[in-house]
Amino acid sequence: LNCRHLGRLLPTLWTLLQQYRLNMAKKKSKSQQKPAPPPQAAVDTSPVIEAMEEEGEEMELLQVDLGDMVKMKQVLDEGVSSALLDHVPEDYHWDNIKLLLMFVSCVFAMTAQFAPIPFPESRPVLGVCGSLYFILSGILQFITTFVDKDMIMQTQPLSEEDKKSGKQNALLFKYGLRVRSTFPRFSEFYTVILEFRIPEKDPLRAKIAEKSVKAVWSVGKFFDKEGYFDEVGLADEVDKLFAKLEAEKYNGKEEEKSVKKKTE
C-alpha cells in the first residue's frame, strides 16, 4: 500500500471506530436501566367506541345542508309526523291509493319495455301501455296537487280506549286530523296547521272547519349553523301544539293577526 491508499483508508477506519464506540455506549446504557413494569390489563373500550360510532352515524343522518330548503322541509315534516304519532294513529287511505296507482303504472311501463313481441307487431301493446302509464301518472299528479296540497299526513279518530287517557276534546273521537305544513322559498319560517277532517256532507262542517291550531317557528330554532337537526326540540313544540288542540284553544282572529305580523 502506498501513502495515497493509506490516506483514503484512514477516514473510513476512523468512522467505523466511532460507530463501534456509540453502539457499545448504547448497550451499556440499556443494561443499566430498570426493568419495565409488567403491562397492566387493557381496558375494554369497545362498547364506548361502538356507542360513539352509533352516535356519530345518527348525527350524520340528522345533518342537513342549510341551502337545501326541500331537504329541510322534508326533515321537519318527518319530525312533525313522528311526534304526532305518539298521540293519534295515522290514516294510510290516500297513501295506499297512491301506492296502488304507482304500482299499476310501473306494471304497464315494464310490460311495454319487456313484452316478448317483435317491434312491428308490438305497436298496439306499446300504445296501450304507454297511454295507461301517462293517464295513471296524471291521476297521481292530480291527487298530489289538488287533493293533498300542503298536507303531510292524515290521522284517524281516536278510539274509545283513548278516552281513559284523559283526552278532553270530543272532536278527536269523531274526526281525524289533517296535518298541513308550509315552508315558503327564501323564508325562515316553518308553519304547521292541525285541522279536523270533516266530510263535505256533515252539517257542522262550516263551524268545525274554523277550529284549528297553527304554529309558526323559525327554522333556526331547530337547526344550528352546521345544519344539525334538533328533533327533540321540534317534538316538544309539536306536543305543545297538539295539547292546544286537545284543550280546544283554537286560533282566533287576534292570534291569526299576530302570526301574520310574525311572518312578515
Summary of the structure (lengths in Angstrom):
residues: 264
radius of gyration: 35.9
end to end distance: 102.1
largest distance: 126.7
contacts: 614
relative contact order: 0.10
helix: 59%
strand: 12%
